[in-house]
Amino acid sequence: MTDDQLLRYSRHILLEEIGIEGQQRILDSHALIIGAGGLGSPVALYLASAGVGQLTVVDHDTVDVTNLQRQVAHTQARVGSLKSESIRAAVTAINPEVKVSAICARADATLLEQLVADADVVLDCSDNFATRHLVNAACVHHAKPLVSGAAIRFDGQVTVYDTRNAQAPCYACVFAPDESFQETLCATMGVFAPLVGIVGTIQAAEALKLLVGAGLPLNARLMMIDGRNMDISELRLARNTDCPVCAGRETAPSQ
């Protein structure tokens, strides 16, 4: 770690749970972010500011003026630009040492198989069940921890699916792939602007904790945020031993 890095990350280094060794692990890590919108914006900005060495951001969309109400990584000047490229510009402005790979593509199964294999932690910041299931399947296959977030109207959710733990559920244990769920989009339902920031920063915190091994992650615990009353509750999640995605995975010691 250089003198400049020791200064930049000094407030992390002062934390007993992180220190120099933990900060070095952050610097050496690679985070994959699926979605560069309301959740992906704070996730990317906080991971970059914390010093995550490599970020890969996947999003096929472009910046629209309606995004600016909540997607804080984008600016008026970048309306019409690719969201993944806009995120890269925002990250570079904060921390030019971070290597950012901007991928303008839909996160399909083939792409995810390639990208998840190279990541240390995956953050699902997408907005639809189909993508979430694809991300989950790739994370289970490659035994990568997945930090999942969602937000609509005044309601948010955050959890961690870390199937390196033999007892931990995956996303498909909780939301079965063959069940039908009504998609709720902020374009029609609305979303409270600060809520995506709350959810996204919690996702970033959980990812950093996983990378350095600090604290207790939200594994098998679904945090539910009611932004109307600022009420936070928690639901315990159980593994489905008949899950079509993770039932056949190798068992491992509890982490």
DRENDO-1510 file (C-alpha; in Angstrom, 1 decimal, always signed):
<recs>
REC; n; res; u; v; w
REC; 1; MET; +0.0; +0.0; +0.0 .
REC; 2; THR; +1.4; +3.4; -1.0 .
REC; 3; ASP; +1.6; +6.4; +1.3 .
REC; 4; ASP; -1.2; +8.0; -0.7 .
REC; 5; GLN; -3.4; +5.0; -0.1 .
REC; 6; LEU; -2.5; +4.9; +3.6 .
REC; 7; LEU; -3.8; +8.5; +3.8 .
REC; 8; ARG; -6.9; +8.0; +1.6 .
REC; 9; TYR; -8.1; +4.9; +3.5 .
REC; 10; SER; -6.8; +5.9; +6.9 .
REC; 11; ARG; -10.3; +6.0; +8.5 .
REC; 12; HIS; -10.8; +2.4; +7.4 .
REC; 13; ILE; -7.4; +1.4; +8.7 .
REC; 14; LEU; -8.2; +2.9; +12.1 .
REC; 15; LEU; -11.1; +0.3; +12.4 .
REC; 16; GLU; -10.0; -2.8; +14.3 .
REC; 17; GLU; -12.2; -4.9; +12.1 .
REC; 18; ILE; -10.5; -3.7; +8.9 .
REC; 19; GLY; -7.0; -2.4; +9.5 .
REC; 20; ILE; -4.2; -2.5; +6.9 .
REC; 21; GLU; -4.8; -6.2; +6.1 .
REC; 22; GLY; -8.5; -5.7; +5.5 .
REC; 23; GLN; -8.0; -2.6; +3.4 .
REC; 24; GLN; -5.5; -4.5; +1.3 .
REC; 25; ARG; -8.1; -7.2; +0.7 .
REC; 26; ILE; -10.5; -4.5; -0.4 .
REC; 27; LEU; -7.9; -3.0; -2.8 .
REC; 28; ASP; -7.3; -6.5; -4.2 .
REC; 29; SER; -10.9; -7.4; -4.7 .
REC; 30; HIS; -13.3; -7.4; -7.7 .
REC; 31; ALA; -17.0; -6.6; -7.3 .
REC; 32; LEU; -19.6; -7.3; -10.0 .
REC; 33; ILE; -22.5; -4.9; -10.1 .
REC; 34; ILE; -25.6; -5.9; -12.1 .
REC; 35; GLY; -27.6; -2.8; -12.8 .
REC; 36; ALA; -26.4; +0.9; -12.9 .
REC; 37; GLY; -29.6; +2.6; -11.8 .
REC; 38; GLY; -31.0; +3.6; -8.4 .
REC; 39; LEU; -29.3; +0.8; -6.4 .
REC; 40; GLY; -26.2; +0.5; -8.6 .
REC; 41; SER; -25.4; +4.1; -8.3 .
REC; 42; PRO; -24.7; +4.2; -4.5 .
REC; 43; VAL; -23.2; +0.7; -4.6 .
REC; 44; ALA; -20.6; +1.7; -7.2 .
REC; 45; LEU; -19.8; +5.1; -5.6 .
REC; 46; TYR; -19.3; +3.6; -2.1 .
REC; 47; LEU; -17.4; +0.6; -3.2 .
REC; 48; ALA; -15.1; +2.9; -5.3 .
REC; 49; SER; -14.6; +5.4; -2.5 .
REC; 50; ALA; -13.8; +2.4; -0.1 .
REC; 51; GLY; -11.1; +1.3; -2.6 .
REC; 52; VAL; -12.4; -1.8; -4.2 .
REC; 53; GLY; -9.8; -2.4; -6.8 .
REC; 54; GLN; -11.9; -3.6; -9.7 .
REC; 55; LEU; -15.6; -2.9; -10.5 .
REC; 56; THR; -17.5; -4.5; -13.3 .
REC; 57; VAL; -20.8; -2.8; -14.1 .
REC; 58; VAL; -23.4; -4.4; -16.3 .
REC; 59; ASP; -26.4; -2.4; -17.7 .
REC; 60; HIS; -27.9; -2.2; -21.2 .
REC; 61; ASP; -29.8; +1.0; -20.6 .
REC; 62; THR; -29.1; +4.7; -21.2 .
REC; 63; VAL; -29.5; +7.6; -18.8 .
REC; 64; ASP; -33.0; +9.3; -19.0 .
REC; 65; VAL; -34.0; +12.5; -17.4 .
REC; 66; THR; -36.5; +10.6; -15.1 .
REC; 67; ASN; -33.5; +8.7; -13.6 .
REC; 68; LEU; -32.0; +11.8; -12.1 .
REC; 69; GLN; -34.5; +12.0; -9.3 .
REC; 70; ARG; -32.7; +9.0; -7.6 .
REC; 71; GLN; -29.9; +7.6; -9.6 .
REC; 72; VAL; -27.2; +9.8; -8.1 .
REC; 73; ALA; -24.2; +8.6; -10.2 .
REC; 74; HIS; -25.7; +10.1; -13.3 .
REC; 75; THR; -25.9; +13.8; -14.2 .
REC; 76; GLN; -27.9; +16.1; -16.5 .
REC; 77; ALA; -24.9; +16.3; -18.8 .
REC; 78; ARG; -24.9; +12.5; -19.3 .
REC; 79; VAL; -28.5; +12.1; -20.2 .
REC; 80; GLY; -28.6; +9.8; -23.3 .
REC; 81; SER; -25.2; +8.2; -22.3 .
REC; 82; LEU; -24.9; +4.5; -21.5 .
REC; 83; LYS; -25.5; +4.0; -17.8 .
REC; 84; SER; -22.5; +1.7; -17.4 .
REC; 85; GLU; -20.3; +4.4; -19.0 .
REC; 86; SER; -21.9; +7.1; -16.9 .
REC; 87; ILE; -21.1; +5.0; -13.7 .
REC; 88; ARG; -17.5; +4.6; -14.9 .
REC; 89; ALA; -17.2; +8.4; -15.2 .
REC; 90; ALA; -18.7; +9.0; -11.8 .
REC; 91; VAL; -16.4; +6.3; -10.2 .
REC; 92; THR; -13.3; +7.7; -11.9 .
REC; 93; ALA; -14.0; +11.2; -10.6 .
REC; 94; ILE; -14.1; +9.9; -7.1 .
REC; 95; ASN; -11.2; +7.4; -7.2 .
REC; 96; PRO; -9.2; +7.1; -10.4 .
REC; 97; GLU; -7.2; +4.2; -9.1 .
REC; 98; VAL; -10.3; +1.9; -9.4 .
REC; 99; LYS; -10.4; -0.2; -12.5 .
REC; 100; VAL; -13.9; -0.1; -14.0 .
REC; 101; SER; -15.2; -2.3; -16.7 .
REC; 102; ALA; -18.4; -0.9; -18.2 .
REC; 103; ILE; -20.4; -3.5; -20.0 .
REC; 104; CYS; -23.4; -2.3; -22.0 .
REC; 105; ALA; -25.4; -5.6; -22.4 .
REC; 106; ARG; -28.3; -7.5; -20.8 .
REC; 107; ALA; -27.2; -9.8; -18.0 .
REC; 108; ASP; -28.0; -13.1; -19.7 .
REC; 109; ALA; -26.9; -16.5; -18.5 .
REC; 110; THR; -23.9; -16.8; -20.9 .
REC; 111; LEU; -22.5; -13.4; -19.8 .
REC; 112; LEU; -23.1; -14.0; -16.1 .
REC; 113; GLU; -21.3; -17.4; -16.2 .
REC; 114; GLN; -18.2; -15.6; -17.4 .
REC; 115; LEU; -18.4; -12.5; -15.2 .
REC; 116; VAL; -19.4; -14.1; -11.9 .
REC; 117; ALA; -16.5; -16.6; -12.1 .
REC; 118; ASP; -14.1; -13.7; -12.0 .
REC; 119; ALA; -15.7; -11.8; -9.2 .
REC; 120; ASP; -15.2; -11.9; -5.4 .
REC; 121; VAL; -18.6; -10.6; -4.6 .
REC; 122; VAL; -21.7; -10.0; -6.7 .
REC; 123; LEU; -24.3; -7.2; -6.1 .
REC; 124; ASP; -27.7; -7.6; -7.7 .
REC; 125; CYS; -29.0; -4.1; -8.3 .
REC; 126; SER; -31.4; -5.2; -11.1 .
REC; 127; ASP; -35.2; -4.6; -11.2 .
REC; 128; ASN; -36.8; -7.8; -12.4 .
REC; 129; PHE; -37.2; -11.4; -11.3 .
REC; 130; ALA; -35.8; -13.0; -14.5 .
REC; 131; THR; -32.4; -11.2; -14.1 .
REC; 132; ARG; -32.3; -12.0; -10.4 .
REC; 133; HIS; -32.8; -15.7; -11.0 .
REC; 134; LEU; -30.0; -15.7; -13.6 .
REC; 135; VAL; -27.6; -13.9; -11.3 .
REC; 136; ASN; -28.5; -16.2; -8.5 .
REC; 137; ALA; -27.9; -19.4; -10.6 .
REC; 138; ALA; -24.5; -18.2; -11.7 .
REC; 139; CYS; -23.5; -17.3; -8.1 .
REC; 140; VAL; -24.6; -20.7; -6.8 .
REC; 141; HIS; -22.7; -22.4; -9.7 .
REC; 142; HIS; -19.5; -20.5; -8.9 .
REC; 143; ALA; -20.0; -20.4; -5.1 .
REC; 144; LYS; -19.9; -16.6; -5.0 .
REC; 145; PRO; -21.6; -14.5; -2.3 .
REC; 146; LEU; -24.6; -12.5; -3.6 .
REC; 147; VAL; -25.8; -9.2; -2.1 .
REC; 148; SER; -29.4; -8.6; -3.2 .
REC; 149; GLY; -31.4; -5.4; -3.0 .
REC; 150; ALA; -34.7; -4.2; -4.2 .
REC; 151; ALA; -36.8; -1.0; -3.8 .
REC; 152; ILE; -40.2; +0.2; -4.9 .
REC; 153; ARG; -42.5; +2.9; -3.7 .
REC; 154; PHE; -41.5; +3.3; +0.0 .
REC; 155; ASP; -40.4; -0.3; +0.6 .
REC; 156; GLY; -36.9; -1.7; +0.4 .
REC; 157; GLN; -35.3; -5.1; +0.9 .
REC; 158; VAL; -31.7; -6.2; +1.4 .
REC; 159; THR; -30.2; -9.7; +2.0 .
REC; 160; VAL; -27.2; -11.8; +1.4 .
REC; 161; TYR; -27.2; -15.2; -0.3 .
REC; 162; ASP; -23.9; -16.9; +0.5 .
REC; 163; THR; -24.2; -20.5; -0.6 .
REC; 164; ARG; -20.6; -21.2; +0.5 .
REC; 165; ASN; -22.5; -21.8; +3.8 .
REC; 166; ALA; -24.1; -25.2; +3.5 .
REC; 167; GLN; -27.2; -24.1; +5.5 .
REC; 168; ALA; -27.7; -20.8; +3.6 .
REC; 169; PRO; -30.6; -20.4; +1.1 .
REC; 170; CYS; -30.2; -19.1; -2.4 .
REC; 171; TYR; -32.6; -16.6; -4.1 .
REC; 172; ALA; -34.5; -19.5; -5.6 .
REC; 173; CYS; -35.1; -21.0; -2.2 .
REC; 174; VAL; -37.1; -17.9; -1.3 .
REC; 175; PHE; -38.6; -17.0; -4.7 .
REC; 176; ALA; -39.1; -20.2; -6.7 .
REC; 177; PRO; -38.2; -19.9; -10.4 .
REC; 178; ASP; -41.4; -21.5; -11.5 .
REC; 179; GLU; -43.7; -19.2; -9.6 .
REC; 180; SER; -45.3; -16.2; -11.2 .
REC; 181; PHE; -44.7; -12.8; -9.6 .
REC; 182; GLN; -46.2; -9.5; -10.7 .
REC; 183; GLU; -43.4; -7.2; -11.8 .
REC; 184; THR; -43.6; -3.8; -10.1 .
REC; 185; LEU; -41.7; -1.1; -11.9 .
REC; 186; CYS; -40.9; +2.3; -10.6 .
REC; 187; ALA; -41.9; +3.8; -13.9 .
REC; 188; THR; -45.5; +2.9; -13.1 .
REC; 189; MET; -45.5; +2.5; -9.3 .
REC; 190; GLY; -43.0; +5.3; -8.3 .
REC; 191; VAL; -40.1; +5.1; -5.8 .
REC; 192; PHE; -39.1; +7.4; -2.9 .
REC; 193; ALA; -35.7; +8.9; -4.0 .
REC; 194; PRO; -33.7; +8.4; -0.8 .
REC; 195; LEU; -34.9; +4.8; -0.4 .
REC; 196; VAL; -32.7; +3.5; -3.2 .
REC; 197; GLY; -29.8; +5.2; -1.5 .
REC; 198; ILE; -30.6; +3.5; +1.8 .
REC; 199; VAL; -30.8; +0.1; +0.2 .
REC; 200; GLY; -27.8; +0.6; -2.1 .
REC; 201; THR; -25.5; +1.8; +0.8 .
REC; 202; ILE; -26.5; -1.2; +2.9 .
REC; 203; GLN; -25.6; -3.4; -0.1 .
REC; 204; ALA; -22.2; -1.8; -0.4 .
REC; 205; ALA; -21.7; -2.2; +3.4 .
REC; 206; GLU; -22.6; -5.9; +3.2 .
REC; 207; ALA; -20.2; -6.4; +0.3 .
REC; 208; LEU; -17.3; -4.7; +2.1 .
REC; 209; LYS; -18.0; -6.8; +5.2 .
REC; 210; LEU; -17.9; -10.0; +3.1 .
REC; 211; LEU; -14.6; -9.0; +1.5 .
REC; 212; VAL; -12.8; -8.3; +4.8 .
REC; 213; GLY; -14.7; -10.8; +7.0 .
REC; 214; ALA; -16.0; -8.1; +9.4 .
REC; 215; GLY; -19.1; -8.4; +11.5 .
REC; 216; LEU; -22.2; -10.6; +10.8 .
REC; 217; PRO; -23.5; -10.5; +7.2 .
REC; 218; LEU; -27.2; -10.5; +6.3 .
REC; 219; ASN; -26.9; -14.1; +5.3 .
REC; 220; ALA; -30.3; -15.9; +5.5 .
REC; 221; ARG; -31.8; -12.7; +6.9 .
REC; 222; LEU; -34.0; -10.4; +4.9 .
REC; 223; MET; -34.0; -6.8; +6.0 .
REC; 224; MET; -37.2; -5.0; +5.2 .
REC; 225; ILE; -37.3; -1.3; +5.2 .
REC; 226; ASP; -40.5; +0.7; +5.5 .
REC; 227; GLY; -39.5; +4.2; +4.3 .
REC; 228; ARG; -42.9; +5.7; +5.2 .
REC; 229; ASN; -42.4; +5.2; +9.0 .
REC; 230; MET; -38.7; +4.4; +8.8 .
REC; 231; ASP; -39.3; +1.0; +10.3 .
REC; 232; ILE; -36.8; -1.8; +9.8 .
REC; 233; SER; -37.7; -5.4; +10.4 .
REC; 234; GLU; -36.0; -8.7; +9.7 .
REC; 235; LEU; -37.3; -12.0; +8.4 .
REC; 236; ARG; -35.3; -15.2; +8.7 .
REC; 237; LEU; -34.9; -17.2; +5.5 .
REC; 238; ALA; -34.6; -21.0; +5.3 .
REC; 239; ARG; -32.9; -23.1; +2.8 .
REC; 240; ASN; -35.2; -25.3; +0.6 .
REC; 241; THR; -33.6; -28.7; +0.4 .
REC; 242; ASP; -35.6; -29.4; -2.8 .
REC; 243; CYS; -34.5; -26.1; -4.5 .
REC; 244; PRO; -34.1; -26.7; -8.2 .
REC; 245; VAL; -31.0; -24.4; -8.2 .
REC; 246; CYS; -29.0; -25.1; -5.1 .
REC; 247; ALA; -30.2; -28.5; -3.9 .
REC; 248; GLY; -27.3; -30.4; -5.4 .
REC; 249; ARG; -24.5; -28.1; -4.3 .
REC; 250; GLU; -21.6; -29.4; -2.3 .
REC; 251; THR; -22.0; -29.1; +1.5 .
REC; 252; ALA; -19.5; -27.0; +3.3 .
REC; 253; PRO; -18.9; -26.0; +6.9 .
REC; 254; SER; -21.1; -23.2; +8.2 .
REC; 255; GLN; -19.5; -19.8; +7.9 .
</recs>
